[in-house]
Amino acid sequence: MSYLLDTNVCIQLLNNTNYALNDRLRQEEPEDIYLCTVVQMELYYGAYRSLRREQNMGCISILKKAKNLTLFGNGENGNG
């Protein structure tokens, strides 16, 4: 089964506020977890407008590099 994460879920992961979610995603195969480009852009937009811009941009960079997230529209998996 595949999972497409939305912005709210990503924010919970970045803030480490939902331990059950973290544990659940660790049980899944990395190639089954997806993050669409729209969500990625929403995260960048929110981080850029925040008071803690550098810290939040760093968190997003970590999320983007995570092995368990595949970004649609960036040329991977034949998309984009």
All heavy atoms as a GROMACS GRO file, in nm:
protein
  642
    1MET      N    1   0.084  -0.117   0.000
    1MET     CA    2   0.000   0.000   0.000
    1MET      C    3   0.090   0.124   0.000
    1MET      O    4   0.192   0.129   0.066
    1MET     CB    5  -0.090  -0.001   0.124
    1MET     CG    6  -0.176   0.123   0.134
    1MET     SD    7  -0.285   0.124   0.276
    1MET     CE    8  -0.424   0.039   0.207
    2SER      N    9   0.050   0.225  -0.075
    2SER     CA   10   0.125   0.350  -0.083
    2SER      C   11   0.058   0.457   0.003
    2SER      O   12  -0.063   0.456   0.024
    2SER     CB   13   0.129   0.400  -0.227
    2SER     OG   14   0.199   0.310  -0.308
    3TYR      N   15   0.140   0.551   0.049
    3TYR     CA   16   0.091   0.660   0.132
    3TYR      C   17   0.140   0.792   0.075
    3TYR      O   18   0.260   0.810   0.052
    3TYR     CB   19   0.141   0.645   0.276
    3TYR     CG   20   0.095   0.518   0.341
    3TYR    CD1   21   0.173   0.403   0.334
    3TYR    CD2   22  -0.026   0.512   0.407
    3TYR    CE1   23   0.130   0.285   0.394
    3TYR    CE2   24  -0.070   0.395   0.466
    3TYR     CZ   25   0.010   0.281   0.458
    3TYR     OH   26  -0.034   0.164   0.515
    4LEU      N   27   0.049   0.885   0.055
    4LEU     CA   28   0.081   1.019   0.009
    4LEU      C   29   0.060   1.113   0.126
    4LEU      O   30  -0.053   1.132   0.173
    4LEU     CB   31  -0.009   1.059  -0.109
    4LEU     CG   32   0.012   1.198  -0.166
    4LEU    CD1   33   0.153   1.213  -0.223
    4LEU    CD2   34  -0.092   1.225  -0.274
    5LEU      N   35   0.169   1.171   0.176
    5LEU     CA   36   0.161   1.256   0.295
    5LEU      C   37   0.111   1.395   0.258
    5LEU      O   38   0.149   1.451   0.156
    5LEU     CB   39   0.299   1.267   0.359
    5LEU     CG   40   0.369   1.137   0.397
    5LEU    CD1   41   0.501   1.166   0.465
    5LEU    CD2   42   0.280   1.048   0.481
    6ASP      N   43   0.026   1.450   0.344
    6ASP     CA   44  -0.020   1.587   0.321
    6ASP      C   45   0.065   1.682   0.406
    6ASP      O   46   0.151   1.641   0.483
    6ASP     CB   47  -0.170   1.601   0.348
    6ASP     CG   48  -0.207   1.593   0.494
    6ASP    OD1   49  -0.120   1.575   0.581
    6ASP    OD2   50  -0.327   1.606   0.523
    7THR      N   51   0.038   1.810   0.390
    7THR     CA   52   0.118   1.912   0.457
    7THR      C   53   0.110   1.900   0.608
    7THR      O   54   0.212   1.911   0.677
    7THR     CB   55   0.073   2.053   0.412
    7THR    OG1   56   0.079   2.058   0.269
    7THR    CG2   57   0.163   2.160   0.469
    8ASN      N   58  -0.008   1.877   0.662
    8ASN     CA   59  -0.024   1.867   0.807
    8ASN      C   60   0.056   1.751   0.865
    8ASN      O   61   0.117   1.763   0.971
    8ASN     CB   62  -0.172   1.853   0.844
    8ASN     CG   63  -0.249   1.978   0.815
    8ASN    OD1   64  -0.196   2.089   0.822
    8ASN    ND2   65  -0.375   1.963   0.780
    9VAL      N   66   0.057   1.639   0.796
    9VAL     CA   67   0.134   1.524   0.842
    9VAL      C   68   0.284   1.557   0.839
    9VAL      O   69   0.357   1.526   0.933
    9VAL     CB   70   0.103   1.399   0.756
    9VAL    CG1   71   0.202   1.287   0.783
    9VAL    CG2   72  -0.039   1.353   0.780
   10CYS      N   73   0.328   1.622   0.734
   10CYS     CA   74   0.470   1.658   0.724
   10CYS      C   75   0.510   1.754   0.836
   10CYS      O   76   0.619   1.741   0.894
   10CYS     CB   77   0.499   1.722   0.589
   10CYS     SG   78   0.487   1.605   0.453
   11ILE      N   79   0.422   1.848   0.869
   11ILE     CA   80   0.452   1.942   0.978
   11ILE      C   81   0.462   1.867   1.110
   11ILE      O   82   0.551   1.895   1.191
   11ILE     CB   83   0.346   2.054   0.982
   11ILE    CG1   84   0.363   2.145   0.860
   11ILE    CG2   85   0.357   2.134   1.112
   11ILE    CD1   86   0.251   2.244   0.840
   12GLN      N   87   0.374   1.770   1.132
   12GLN     CA   88   0.382   1.690   1.254
   12GLN      C   89   0.514   1.613   1.259
   12GLN      O   90   0.576   1.602   1.364
   12GLN     CB   91   0.264   1.594   1.264
   12GLN     CG   92   0.134   1.662   1.295
   12GLN     CD   93   0.018   1.564   1.302
   12GLN    OE1   94   0.033   1.444   1.279
   12GLN    NE2   95  -0.099   1.615   1.335
   13LEU      N   96   0.556   1.560   1.144
   13LEU     CA   97   0.684   1.488   1.140
   13LEU      C   98   0.801   1.582   1.167
   13LEU      O   99   0.892   1.550   1.243
   13LEU     CB  100   0.701   1.421   1.003
   13LEU     CG  101   0.612   1.303   0.974
   13LEU    CD1  102   0.625   1.261   0.828
   13LEU    CD2  103   0.644   1.187   1.067
   14LEU      N  104   0.798   1.700   1.106
   14LEU     CA  105   0.906   1.796   1.124
   14LEU      C  106   0.914   1.846   1.268
   14LEU      O  107   1.024   1.867   1.320
   14LEU     CB  108   0.887   1.916   1.029
   14LEU     CG  109   0.909   1.887   0.882
   14LEU    CD1  110   0.865   2.006   0.797
   14LEU    CD2  111   1.055   1.854   0.855
   15ASN      N  112   0.799   1.864   1.331
   15ASN     CA  113   0.795   1.912   1.470
   15ASN      C  114   0.805   1.800   1.571
   15ASN      O  115   0.812   1.825   1.691
   15ASN     CB  116   0.667   1.992   1.494
   15ASN     CG  117   0.666   2.122   1.418
   15ASN    OD1  118   0.770   2.179   1.389
   15ASN    ND2  119   0.548   2.169   1.384
   16ASN      N  120   0.802   1.676   1.523
   16ASN     CA  121   0.811   1.558   1.608
   16ASN      C  122   0.703   1.562   1.718
   16ASN      O  123   0.731   1.539   1.835
   16ASN     CB  124   0.951   1.545   1.668
   16ASN     CG  125   0.980   1.405   1.714
   16ASN    OD1  126   0.922   1.309   1.664
   16ASN    ND2  127   1.068   1.392   1.810
   17THR      N  128   0.580   1.592   1.676
   17THR     CA  129   0.471   1.606   1.773
   17THR      C  130   0.375   1.488   1.774
   17THR      O  131   0.284   1.487   1.856
   17THR     CB  132   0.389   1.734   1.742
   17THR    OG1  133   0.340   1.727   1.608
   17THR    CG2  134   0.473   1.859   1.760
   18ASN      N  135   0.395   1.392   1.687
   18ASN     CA  136   0.304   1.278   1.682
   18ASN      C  137   0.388   1.150   1.676
   18ASN      O  138   0.424   1.102   1.570
   18ASN     CB  139   0.213   1.289   1.559
   18ASN     CG  140   0.105   1.186   1.558
   18ASN    OD1  141   0.118   1.078   1.613
   18ASN    ND2  142  -0.006   1.219   1.491
   19TYR      N  143   0.416   1.096   1.793
   19TYR     CA  144   0.503   0.978   1.802
   19TYR      C  145   0.440   0.855   1.736
   19TYR      O  146   0.510   0.774   1.678
   19TYR     CB  147   0.540   0.949   1.948
   19TYR     CG  148   0.611   1.064   2.013
   19TYR    CD1  149   0.553   1.135   2.117
   19TYR    CD2  150   0.736   1.105   1.968
   19TYR    CE1  151   0.618   1.242   2.176
   19TYR    CE2  152   0.802   1.212   2.025
   19TYR     CZ  153   0.742   1.280   2.129
   19TYR     OH  154   0.807   1.385   2.186
   20ALA      N  155   0.309   0.844   1.745
   20ALA     CA  156   0.240   0.730   1.681
   20ALA      C  157   0.259   0.735   1.530
   20ALA      O  158   0.281   0.632   1.466
   20ALA     CB  159   0.092   0.730   1.718
   21LEU      N  160   0.250   0.855   1.473
   21LEU     CA  161   0.272   0.871   1.329
   21LEU      C  162   0.415   0.834   1.292
   21LEU      O  163   0.437   0.762   1.195
   21LEU     CB  164   0.243   1.016   1.289
   21LEU     CG  165   0.273   1.054   1.146
   21LEU    CD1  166   0.184   0.975   1.049
   21LEU    CD2  167   0.254   1.204   1.126
   22ASN      N  168   0.511   0.882   1.369
   22ASN     CA  169   0.651   0.848   1.343
   22ASN      C  170   0.672   0.698   1.345
   22ASN      O  171   0.737   0.641   1.255
   22ASN     CB  172   0.743   0.915   1.445
   22ASN     CG  173   0.747   1.065   1.431
   22ASN    OD1  174   0.697   1.120   1.334
   22ASN    ND2  175   0.805   1.130   1.529
   23ASP      N  176   0.618   0.632   1.446
   23ASP     CA  177   0.633   0.487   1.458
   23ASP      C  178   0.566   0.415   1.341
   23ASP      O  179   0.619   0.318   1.287
   23ASP     CB  180   0.575   0.437   1.589
   23ASP     CG  181   0.656   0.482   1.710
   23ASP    OD1  182   0.774   0.520   1.692
   23ASP    OD2  183   0.601   0.481   1.821
   24ARG      N  184   0.448   0.462   1.302
   24ARG     CA  185   0.374   0.400   1.193
   24ARG      C  186   0.449   0.409   1.061
   24ARG      O  187   0.459   0.311   0.986
   24ARG     CB  188   0.236   0.466   1.178
   24ARG     CG  189   0.152   0.410   1.069
   24ARG     CD  190   0.106   0.268   1.104
   24ARG     NE  191   0.014   0.218   1.006
   24ARG     CZ  192   0.050   0.136   0.906
   24ARG    NH1  193   0.172   0.094   0.896
   24ARG    NH2  194  -0.040   0.096   0.820
   25LEU      N  195   0.504   0.526   1.032
   25LEU     CA  196   0.578   0.543   0.906
   25LEU      C  197   0.706   0.462   0.904
   25LEU      O  198   0.749   0.417   0.798
   25LEU     CB  199   0.607   0.690   0.881
   25LEU     CG  200   0.486   0.772   0.839
   25LEU    CD1  201   0.524   0.918   0.820
   25LEU    CD2  202   0.424   0.718   0.712
   26ARG      N  203   0.767   0.440   1.020
   26ARG     CA  204   0.888   0.357   1.026
   26ARG      C  205   0.859   0.212   0.990
   26ARG      O  206   0.949   0.138   0.950
   26ARG     CB  207   0.952   0.366   1.164
   26ARG     CG  208   1.026   0.493   1.186
   26ARG     CD  209   1.110   0.485   1.313
   26ARG     NE  210   1.154   0.618   1.347
   26ARG     CZ  211   1.104   0.693   1.445
   26ARG    NH1  212   1.008   0.645   1.521
   26ARG    NH2  213   1.150   0.813   1.468
   27GLN      N  214   0.734   0.169   1.006
   27GLN     CA  215   0.696   0.032   0.974
   27GLN      C  216   0.676   0.009   0.825
   27GLN      O  217   0.671  -0.105   0.780
   27GLN     CB  218   0.566  -0.005   1.047
   27GLN     CG  219   0.578  -0.006   1.196
   27GLN     CD  220   0.445  -0.027   1.264
   27GLN    OE1  221   0.346  -0.059   1.200
   27GLN    NE2  222   0.441  -0.008   1.395
   28GLU      N  223   0.665   0.115   0.749
   28GLU     CA  224   0.637   0.104   0.606
   28GLU      C  225   0.767   0.098   0.526
   28GLU      O  226   0.871   0.144   0.570
   28GLU     CB  227   0.554   0.222   0.559
   28GLU     CG  228   0.418   0.231   0.623
   28GLU     CD  229   0.335   0.106   0.602
   28GLU    OE1  230   0.341   0.046   0.494
   28GLU    OE2  231   0.263   0.068   0.697
   29GLU      N  232   0.756   0.042   0.407
   29GLU     CA  233   0.870   0.040   0.316
   29GLU      C  234   0.895   0.181   0.263
   29GLU      O  235   0.800   0.252   0.229
   29GLU     CB  236   0.842  -0.054   0.198
   29GLU     CG  237   0.830  -0.199   0.238
   29GLU     CD  238   0.959  -0.255   0.292
   29GLU    OE1  239   1.068  -0.217   0.242
   29GLU    OE2  240   0.952  -0.336   0.386
   30PRO      N  241   1.019   0.225   0.256
   30PRO     CA  242   1.049   0.361   0.212
   30PRO      C  243   0.991   0.396   0.075
   30PRO      O  244   0.944   0.507   0.054
   30PRO     CB  245   1.203   0.364   0.206
   30PRO     CG  246   1.244   0.259   0.303
   30PRO     CD  247   1.138   0.153   0.297
   31GLU      N  248   0.988   0.301  -0.016
   31GLU     CA  249   0.937   0.330  -0.150
   31GLU      C  250   0.784   0.344  -0.155
   31GLU      O  251   0.729   0.379  -0.258
   31GLU     CB  252   0.984   0.227  -0.252
   31GLU     CG  253   0.945   0.087  -0.220
   31GLU     CD  254   1.046   0.012  -0.132
   31GLU    OE1  255   1.142   0.072  -0.083
   31GLU    OE2  256   1.026  -0.109  -0.113
   32ASP      N  257   0.717   0.319  -0.042
   32ASP     CA  258   0.572   0.332  -0.036
   32ASP      C  259   0.525   0.466   0.020
   32ASP      O  260   0.405   0.489   0.032
   32ASP     CB  261   0.512   0.219   0.049
   32ASP     CG  262   0.526   0.083  -0.017
   32ASP    OD1  263   0.541   0.079  -0.141
   32ASP    OD2  264   0.523  -0.018   0.055
   33ILE      N  265   0.617   0.553   0.056
   33ILE     CA  266   0.583   0.683   0.116
   33ILE      C  267   0.614   0.792   0.014
   33ILE      O  268   0.724   0.798  -0.040
   33ILE     CB  269   0.664   0.708   0.244
   33ILE    CG1  270   0.654   0.591   0.342
   33ILE    CG2  271   0.622   0.839   0.310
   33ILE    CD1  272   0.517   0.564   0.395
   34TYR      N  273   0.516   0.878  -0.012
   34TYR     CA  274   0.530   0.983  -0.113
   34TYR      C  275   0.499   1.121  -0.057
   34TYR      O  276   0.418   1.135   0.034
   34TYR     CB  277   0.437   0.956  -0.231
   34TYR     CG  278   0.470   0.830  -0.305
   34TYR    CD1  279   0.409   0.710  -0.270
   34TYR    CD2  280   0.561   0.830  -0.409
   34TYR    CE1  281   0.439   0.593  -0.336
   34TYR    CE2  282   0.592   0.714  -0.476
   34TYR     CZ  283   0.530   0.596  -0.440
   34TYR     OH  284   0.560   0.480  -0.506
   35LEU      N  285   0.563   1.219  -0.116
   35LEU     CA  286   0.538   1.360  -0.086
   35LEU      C  287   0.525   1.431  -0.219
   35LEU      O  288   0.620   1.433  -0.298
   35LEU     CB  289   0.655   1.417  -0.006
   35LEU     CG  290   0.651   1.564   0.028
   35LEU    CD1  291   0.539   1.593   0.125
   35LEU    CD2  292   0.783   1.608   0.086
   36CYS      N  293   0.408   1.488  -0.248
   36CYS     CA  294   0.390   1.553  -0.377
   36CYS      C  295   0.454   1.692  -0.378
   36CYS      O  296   0.482   1.752  -0.274
   36CYS     CB  297   0.242   1.561  -0.414
   36CYS     SG  298   0.148   1.682  -0.324
   37THR      N  299   0.476   1.743  -0.495
   37THR     CA  300   0.543   1.871  -0.513
   37THR      C  301   0.462   1.986  -0.451
   37THR      O  302   0.519   2.079  -0.395
   37THR     CB  303   0.567   1.897  -0.663
   37THR    OG1  304   0.643   1.788  -0.714
   37THR    CG2  305   0.644   2.025  -0.685
   38VAL      N  306   0.330   1.979  -0.458
   38VAL     CA  307   0.247   2.084  -0.399
   38VAL      C  308   0.272   2.093  -0.248
   38VAL      O  309   0.290   2.202  -0.194
   38VAL     CB  310   0.098   2.058  -0.428
   38VAL    CG1  311   0.010   2.156  -0.352
   38VAL    CG2  312   0.070   2.065  -0.577
   39VAL      N  313   0.278   1.980  -0.180
   39VAL     CA  314   0.306   1.979  -0.037
   39VAL      C  315   0.445   2.034  -0.010
   39VAL      O  316   0.465   2.114   0.082
   39VAL     CB  317   0.290   1.836   0.021
   39VAL    CG1  318   0.343   1.828   0.163
   39VAL    CG2  319   0.145   1.793   0.015
   40GLN      N  320   0.541   1.995  -0.090
   40GLN     CA  321   0.676   2.046  -0.074
   40GLN      C  322   0.678   2.199  -0.085
   40GLN      O  323   0.738   2.267  -0.002
   40GLN     CB  324   0.770   1.985  -0.178
   40GLN     CG  325   0.912   2.031  -0.163
   40GLN     CD  326   1.000   1.981  -0.275
   40GLN    OE1  327   0.954   1.921  -0.371
   40GLN    NE2  328   1.127   2.007  -0.262
   41MET      N  329   0.609   2.252  -0.182
   41MET     CA  330   0.605   2.398  -0.200
   41MET      C  331   0.532   2.466  -0.085
   41MET      O  332   0.571   2.575  -0.042
   41MET     CB  333   0.542   2.435  -0.334
   41MET     CG  334   0.624   2.393  -0.455
   41MET     SD  335   0.789   2.467  -0.455
   41MET     CE  336   0.889   2.320  -0.434
   42GLU      N  337   0.425   2.403  -0.034
   42GLU     CA  338   0.355   2.460   0.082
   42GLU      C  339   0.447   2.467   0.203
   42GLU      O  340   0.446   2.565   0.278
   42GLU     CB  341   0.231   2.378   0.116
   42GLU     CG  342   0.119   2.394   0.018
   42GLU     CD  343  -0.001   2.306   0.049
   42GLU    OE1  344   0.014   2.201   0.114
   42GLU    OE2  345  -0.111   2.344   0.006
   43LEU      N  346   0.528   2.364   0.222
   43LEU     CA  347   0.623   2.364   0.333
   43LEU      C  348   0.727   2.474   0.316
   43LEU      O  349   0.761   2.544   0.412
   43LEU     CB  350   0.690   2.227   0.344
   43LEU     CG  351   0.598   2.113   0.385
   43LEU    CD1  352   0.671   1.980   0.373
   43LEU    CD2  353   0.545   2.133   0.526
   44TYR      N  354   0.781   2.489   0.195
   44TYR     CA  355   0.878   2.596   0.170
   44TYR      C  356   0.815   2.734   0.190
   44TYR      O  357   0.876   2.823   0.248
   44TYR     CB  358   0.937   2.586   0.029
   44TYR     CG  359   1.052   2.490   0.019
   44TYR    CD1  360   1.039   2.370  -0.050
   44TYR    CD2  361   1.174   2.517   0.080
   44TYR    CE1  362   1.144   2.281  -0.059
   44TYR    CE2  363   1.279   2.429   0.072
   44TYR     CZ  364   1.264   2.311   0.003
   44TYR     OH  365   1.368   2.222  -0.005
   45TYR      N  366   0.694   2.752   0.144
   45TYR     CA  367   0.625   2.880   0.159
   45TYR      C  368   0.607   2.914   0.306
   45TYR      O  369   0.636   3.025   0.351
   45TYR     CB  370   0.489   2.874   0.088
   45TYR     CG  371   0.408   3.000   0.101
   45TYR    CD1  372   0.437   3.112   0.024
   45TYR    CD2  373   0.303   3.007   0.192
   45TYR    CE1  374   0.362   3.228   0.036
   45TYR    CE2  375   0.228   3.123   0.204
   45TYR     CZ  376   0.258   3.233   0.126
   45TYR     OH  377   0.185   3.347   0.140
   46GLY      N  378   0.559   2.817   0.384
   46GLY     CA  379   0.540   2.839   0.526
   46GLY      C  380   0.670   2.866   0.599
   46GLY      O  381   0.677   2.954   0.686
   47ALA      N  382   0.774   2.794   0.564
   47ALA     CA  383   0.904   2.814   0.629
   47ALA      C  384   0.961   2.950   0.594
   47ALA      O  385   1.016   3.020   0.680
   47ALA     CB  386   1.000   2.704   0.587
   48TYR      N  387   0.947   2.990   0.469
   48TYR     CA  388   1.002   3.119   0.425
   48TYR      C  389   0.933   3.236   0.494
   48TYR      O  390   0.996   3.336   0.526
   48TYR     CB  391   0.988   3.132   0.273
   48TYR     CG  392   1.052   3.256   0.219
   48TYR    CD1  393   1.190   3.266   0.206
   48TYR    CD2  394   0.975   3.366   0.183
   48TYR    CE1  395   1.250   3.381   0.158
   48TYR    CE2  396   1.033   3.482   0.134
   48TYR     CZ  397   1.171   3.488   0.122
   48TYR     OH  398   1.229   3.603   0.076
   49ARG      N  399   0.804   3.222   0.522
   49ARG     CA  400   0.729   3.330   0.586
   49ARG      C  401   0.736   3.327   0.738
   49ARG      O  402   0.684   3.416   0.804
   49ARG     CB  403   0.584   3.323   0.541
   49ARG     CG  404   0.571   3.353   0.392
   49ARG     CD  405   0.432   3.378   0.356
   49ARG     NE  406   0.373   3.472   0.453
   49ARG     CZ  407   0.294   3.572   0.424
   49ARG    NH1  408   0.261   3.591   0.301
   49ARG    NH2  409   0.244   3.649   0.516
   50SER      N  410   0.797   3.226   0.794
   50SER     CA  411   0.800   3.212   0.940
   50SER      C  412   0.907   3.300   1.003
   50SER      O  413   0.997   3.352   0.935
   50SER     CB  414   0.826   3.066   0.978
   50SER     OG  415   0.959   3.030   0.951
   51LEU      N  416   0.897   3.316   1.134
   51LEU     CA  417   0.996   3.393   1.208
   51LEU      C  418   1.127   3.315   1.223
   51LEU      O  419   1.232   3.376   1.239
   51LEU     CB  420   0.941   3.430   1.346
   51LEU     CG  421   0.819   3.522   1.346
   51LEU    CD1  422   0.767   3.541   1.488
   51LEU    CD2  423   0.853   3.655   1.281
   52ARG      N  424   1.118   3.184   1.219
   52ARG     CA  425   1.237   3.098   1.230
   52ARG      C  426   1.273   3.041   1.093
   52ARG      O  427   1.285   2.921   1.075
   52ARG     CB  428   1.211   2.985   1.329
   52ARG     CG  429   1.176   3.034   1.468
   52ARG     CD  430   1.147   2.920   1.560
   52ARG     NE  431   1.062   2.821   1.493
   52ARG     CZ  432   1.011   2.715   1.551
   52ARG    NH1  433   1.034   2.693   1.677
   52ARG    NH2  434   0.935   2.630   1.484
   53ARG      N  435   1.290   3.129   0.998
   53ARG     CA  436   1.308   3.090   0.858
   53ARG      C  437   1.421   2.990   0.838
   53ARG      O  438   1.402   2.885   0.778
   53ARG     CB  439   1.332   3.214   0.773
   53ARG     CG  440   1.344   3.184   0.626
   53ARG     CD  441   1.370   3.308   0.545
   53ARG     NE  442   1.258   3.402   0.563
   53ARG     CZ  443   1.261   3.528   0.526
   53ARG    NH1  444   1.367   3.578   0.470
   53ARG    NH2  445   1.156   3.606   0.546
   54GLU      N  446   1.540   3.022   0.887
   54GLU     CA  447   1.656   2.934   0.863
   54GLU      C  448   1.637   2.796   0.926
   54GLU      O  449   1.668   2.694   0.864
   54GLU     CB  450   1.784   3.000   0.915
   54GLU     CG  451   1.829   3.116   0.830
   54GLU     CD  452   1.961   3.173   0.876
   54GLU    OE1  453   2.046   3.095   0.924
   54GLU    OE2  454   1.980   3.294   0.863
   55GLN      N  455   1.586   2.794   1.048
   55GLN     CA  456   1.563   2.666   1.116
   55GLN      C  457   1.461   2.582   1.040
   55GLN      O  458   1.481   2.464   1.017
   55GLN     CB  459   1.516   2.691   1.259
   55GLN     CG  460   1.487   2.564   1.334
   55GLN     CD  461   1.432   2.592   1.473
   55GLN    OE1  462   1.419   2.706   1.514
   55GLN    NE2  463   1.400   2.487   1.545
   56ASN      N  464   1.351   2.645   1.000
   56ASN     CA  465   1.246   2.571   0.929
   56ASN      C  466   1.290   2.527   0.790
   56ASN      O  467   1.257   2.416   0.747
   56ASN     CB  468   1.119   2.654   0.922
   56ASN     CG  469   1.053   2.670   1.057
   56ASN    OD1  470   1.070   2.586   1.144
   56ASN    ND2  471   0.980   2.776   1.075
   57MET      N  472   1.366   2.609   0.721
   57MET     CA  473   1.417   2.569   0.589
   57MET      C  474   1.512   2.450   0.604
   57MET      O  475   1.512   2.359   0.520
   57MET     CB  476   1.488   2.685   0.521
   57MET     CG  477   1.395   2.801   0.485
   57MET     SD  478   1.276   2.760   0.359
   57MET     CE  479   1.371   2.795   0.214
   58GLY      N  480   1.590   2.449   0.711
   58GLY     CA  481   1.678   2.335   0.736
   58GLY      C  482   1.601   2.207   0.761
   58GLY      O  483   1.640   2.100   0.712
   59CYS      N  484   1.490   2.217   0.833
   59CYS     CA  485   1.406   2.099   0.858
   59CYS      C  486   1.349   2.045   0.729
   59CYS      O  487   1.345   1.924   0.708
   59CYS     CB  488   1.293   2.135   0.953
   59CYS     SG  489   1.344   2.159   1.124
   60ILE      N  490   1.306   2.134   0.642
   60ILE     CA  491   1.249   2.089   0.514
   60ILE      C  492   1.356   2.022   0.429
   60ILE      O  493   1.331   1.921   0.364
   60ILE     CB  494   1.184   2.207   0.439
   60ILE    CG1  495   1.064   2.255   0.517
   60ILE    CG2  496   1.144   2.166   0.297
   60ILE    CD1  497   1.005   2.383   0.466
   61SER      N  498   1.478   2.075   0.433
   61SER     CA  499   1.586   2.013   0.357
   61SER      C  500   1.610   1.871   0.406
   61SER      O  501   1.634   1.781   0.326
   61SER     CB  502   1.714   2.096   0.370
   61SER     OG  503   1.697   2.221   0.310
   62ILE      N  504   1.603   1.851   0.536
   62ILE     CA  505   1.619   1.717   0.591
   62ILE      C  506   1.507   1.626   0.543
   62ILE      O  507   1.529   1.514   0.501
   62ILE     CB  508   1.624   1.722   0.745
   62ILE    CG1  509   1.753   1.791   0.791
   62ILE    CG2  510   1.612   1.583   0.806
   62ILE    CD1  511   1.754   1.826   0.938
   63LEU      N  512   1.385   1.677   0.546
   63LEU     CA  513   1.270   1.599   0.501
   63LEU      C  514   1.282   1.563   0.354
   63LEU      O  515   1.256   1.451   0.313
   63LEU     CB  516   1.141   1.677   0.525
   63LEU     CG  517   1.010   1.608   0.492
   63LEU    CD1  518   0.990   1.486   0.579
   63LEU    CD2  519   0.894   1.703   0.510
   64LYS      N  520   1.327   1.657   0.273
   64LYS     CA  521   1.340   1.633   0.129
   64LYS      C  522   1.446   1.526   0.101
   64LYS      O  523   1.432   1.447   0.008
   64LYS     CB  524   1.377   1.763   0.059
   64LYS     CG  525   1.386   1.750  -0.090
   64LYS     CD  526   1.417   1.882  -0.156
   64LYS     CE  527   1.438   1.864  -0.304
   64LYS     NZ  528   1.479   1.986  -0.369
   65LYS      N  529   1.552   1.522   0.182
   65LYS     CA  530   1.660   1.426   0.160
   65LYS      C  531   1.630   1.289   0.219
   65LYS      O  532   1.702   1.195   0.191
   65LYS     CB  533   1.789   1.480   0.221
   65LYS     CG  534   1.843   1.601   0.151
   65LYS     CD  535   1.967   1.653   0.220
   65LYS     CE  536   2.015   1.780   0.155
   65LYS     NZ  537   2.132   1.836   0.224
   66ALA      N  538   1.527   1.280   0.299
   66ALA     CA  539   1.495   1.152   0.364
   66ALA      C  540   1.472   1.044   0.258
   66ALA      O  541   1.408   1.068   0.157
   66ALA     CB  542   1.371   1.166   0.451
   67LYS      N  543   1.525   0.928   0.284
   67LYS     CA  544   1.514   0.818   0.188
   67LYS      C  545   1.371   0.772   0.169
   67LYS      O  546   1.338   0.715   0.068
   67LYS     CB  547   1.599   0.701   0.234
   67LYS     CG  548   1.746   0.728   0.227
   67LYS     CD  549   1.824   0.608   0.273
   67LYS     CE  550   1.972   0.637   0.270
   67LYS     NZ  551   2.050   0.524   0.317
   68ASN      N  552   1.284   0.798   0.266
   68ASN     CA  553   1.150   0.744   0.256
   68ASN      C  554   1.052   0.839   0.188
   68ASN      O  555   0.933   0.816   0.193
   68ASN     CB  556   1.096   0.707   0.395
   68ASN     CG  557   1.080   0.826   0.485
   68ASN    OD1  558   1.147   0.926   0.469
   68ASN    ND2  559   0.992   0.815   0.582
   69LEU      N  560   1.100   0.944   0.123
   69LEU     CA  561   1.010   1.036   0.054
   69LEU      C  562   1.050   1.047  -0.092
   69LEU      O  563   1.165   1.073  -0.125
   69LEU     CB  564   1.013   1.174   0.118
   69LEU     CG  565   0.964   1.179   0.261
   69LEU    CD1  566   0.979   1.319   0.316
   69LEU    CD2  567   0.821   1.134   0.271
   70THR      N  568   0.958   1.025  -0.180
   70THR     CA  569   0.980   1.040  -0.323
   70THR      C  570   0.899   1.160  -0.369
   70THR      O  571   0.781   1.170  -0.340
   70THR     CB  572   0.934   0.915  -0.400
   70THR    OG1  573   1.009   0.804  -0.351
   70THR    CG2  574   0.959   0.931  -0.548
   71LEU      N  575   0.963   1.252  -0.437
   71LEU     CA  576   0.896   1.374  -0.479
   71LEU      C  577   0.844   1.360  -0.620
   71LEU      O  578   0.919   1.332  -0.712
   71LEU     CB  579   0.993   1.493  -0.470
   71LEU     CG  580   1.056   1.514  -0.334
   71LEU    CD1  581   1.155   1.629  -0.341
   71LEU    CD2  582   0.951   1.541  -0.230
   72PHE      N  583   0.713   1.376  -0.639
   72PHE     CA  584   0.656   1.375  -0.773
   72PHE      C  585   0.698   1.503  -0.844
   72PHE      O  586   0.712   1.608  -0.784
   72PHE     CB  587   0.504   1.373  -0.767
   72PHE     CG  588   0.447   1.244  -0.719
   72PHE    CD1  589   0.369   1.240  -0.605
   72PHE    CD2  590   0.472   1.127  -0.786
   72PHE    CE1  591   0.314   1.122  -0.560
   72PHE    CE2  592   0.418   1.008  -0.743
   72PHE     CZ  593   0.339   1.005  -0.629
   73GLY      N  594   0.714   1.497  -0.975
   73GLY     CA  595   0.740   1.616  -1.053
   73GLY      C  596   0.885   1.658  -1.056
   73GLY      O  597   0.917   1.763  -1.108
   74ASN      N  598   0.976   1.578  -1.002
   74ASN     CA  599   1.116   1.615  -1.008
   74ASN      C  600   1.196   1.520  -1.098
   74ASN      O  601   1.317   1.518  -1.092
   74ASN     CB  602   1.177   1.619  -0.866
   74ASN     CG  603   1.185   1.484  -0.803
   74ASN    OD1  604   1.137   1.384  -0.858
   74ASN    ND2  605   1.246   1.477  -0.687
   75GLY      N  606   1.126   1.444  -1.178
   75GLY     CA  607   1.194   1.355  -1.271
   75GLY      C  608   1.210   1.213  -1.221
   75GLY      O  609   1.249   1.126  -1.294
   76GLU      N  610   1.178   1.188  -1.094
   76GLU     CA  611   1.187   1.053  -1.042
   76GLU      C  612   1.064   0.973  -1.081
   76GLU      O  613   0.957   1.026  -1.102
   76GLU     CB  614   1.198   1.057  -0.889
   76GLU     CG  615   1.327   1.123  -0.841
   76GLU     CD  616   1.336   1.123  -0.690
   76GLU    OE1  617   1.264   1.047  -0.626
   76GLU    OE2  618   1.415   1.202  -0.641
   77ASN      N  619   1.080   0.844  -1.089
   77ASN     CA  620   0.969   0.751  -1.118
   77ASN      C  621   0.899   0.782  -1.248
   77ASN      O  622   0.781   0.753  -1.264
   77ASN     CB  623   0.867   0.752  -1.004
   77ASN     CG  624   0.927   0.706  -0.874
   77ASN    OD1  625   1.018   0.624  -0.875
   77ASN    ND2  626   0.879   0.758  -0.765
   78GLY      N  627   0.965   0.848  -1.340
   78GLY     CA  628   0.904   0.877  -1.469
   78GLY      C  629   0.806   0.991  -1.466
   78GLY      O  630   0.736   1.017  -1.562
   79ASN      N  631   0.795   1.064  -1.356
   79ASN     CA  632   0.703   1.176  -1.344
   79ASN      C  633   0.780   1.306  -1.363
   79ASN      O  634   0.891   1.320  -1.321
   79ASN     CB  635   0.635   1.178  -1.206
   79ASN     CG  636   0.550   1.058  -1.186
   79ASN    OD1  637   0.479   1.017  -1.274
   79ASN    ND2  638   0.561   0.996  -1.069
   80GLY      N  639   0.713   1.405  -1.416
   80GLY     CA  640   0.772   1.539  -1.428
   80GLY      C  641   0.860   1.548  -1.543
   80GLY      O  642   0.943   1.618  -1.568
   0.00000   0.00000   0.00000
